[in-house]
Each structure stands twice: as structure tokens, then as C-alpha cells.
Amino acid sequence: MAEAERIIGTPDIPEAAGAEPEHTDKSAASGERSDSPGTREPSGPDEASGSDSDSGSEEKAAQAERPRAKRRIAVLFSVAALAYALDLISKIIVVAKLEHHEPIEIIGDWLRFEAIRNAGAAFGFGEAFTVIFTVIATAVIVVIARLARKLYSLPWAIALGMLLGGALGNLTDRIFRSPGVFEGAVVDFIAPKGFAVFNLADSAIVCGGILIVLLSFRGLDPDGTVHKN
């Protein structure tokens, strides 16, 4: 029997040769692949959630800014509506009760109400350029409406609201009053002594412009950014 085994030969058995089973090699190979950089799992919760937390904080900040921007826009248009309404109502009263009548003295000769028609710009300047002033007022309204989308500052909302309401008030006169469309004369009635006659729309425009200058000197932008010198 021993002689037959010697002649035929002994089958190759891994265990008999002292080698490890084949599945051990496969598991080792798969173990090496699992440790490769492409499939390595995060070593801890901080590494796994780092990028997610950054993007999540940015989204939360953006969501918090949206209601704030909407409130500023609401303030802008509320101030504009108030300025426009006061100007329109005052002009209706002046045309109905004061035009073609004697001026009304409010504080002696220092302040009186006197109805006049102004074809120029604010305070009676530039009467020969009525159409140009109409185009400028329209452009101002468009610029303010576009700027409102990036508005995050309450003082800027108030200032732009006064500008918008005043521009709309005088533009309404330019369009609907005689002598014609885009050439209409603005109704003025506030007459301080030694100064030009103006209306509430002019006052709103001037006050809004002064506020914008002050905000610019302080370094405050419409988006709420503050520039320090």
C-alpha cells in the first residue's frame, strides 16, 4: 500500500501543506481594499458632519434674512404710500379751496399757503425742462424698486420710501395735470418768506435725500453693511 501511494502520489491538500485556506486570502484581500482611501469611513462624527453643518448654517442664515428683508420692503412701501397720500390729498384741497384765491397766512409774513402751478423741478427750478424732469422722476422710481430687493437697512428703507413717495406725487402731476401728459405743472402751495414755493412731495424728496447723505457719511449701505473708516 505504501509503495502504491509513492507511485501514484499524494493529492495536494492545503491543510496538509501547511497553507491557509483560500477564503483567508480572499478576506485578506478584501480587508486591504476596505482600508483604501476611496472606501474609508469617517473616523468620527465631527469629520462626517463637518460639511453638512457648514451648509446647514448657511441655509439657516439665509432663511433668517428673508423675513427681515420683507419687513424692510414693507417699511419702504408703507412710507412711500403715506408720503404719496399726504401729497395727493393736500394738492386736491389746495386746488379746490385755495387756487384763484388770496393766500392764507399761517405765521404772519413768514409762512403762508399760496397755490401756484410749477412746470419745473422742485422749488420752481428749470421750468423749460418739464419732460426731462418727468423722465428723471420715472428713472428714480425704477431704481428704487430694483434696489428694494437688496434692502436690509431700516433707515435706508425710510429714506428710499420718502424719495419714492415724493417722486410718485410729482410724477402724478406731470402725467395728469394740464397742459398735457408728461408736461403737466406741479401744484405748489407752501410759501416761506424769501424762499421758493414747494409742496409735500418736494419736502419728502429733500428729507429722504438728506437722510441718505447722513447714512452714507456713517458708512451704512442699503444691504445693512457698515463700512468703518
Beta strands, then each sheet from edge to edge (+ up, - down):
strand 1: 104-107
strand 2: 111-118
strand 3: 186-192
sheet 1: 1+ 2- 3+
end
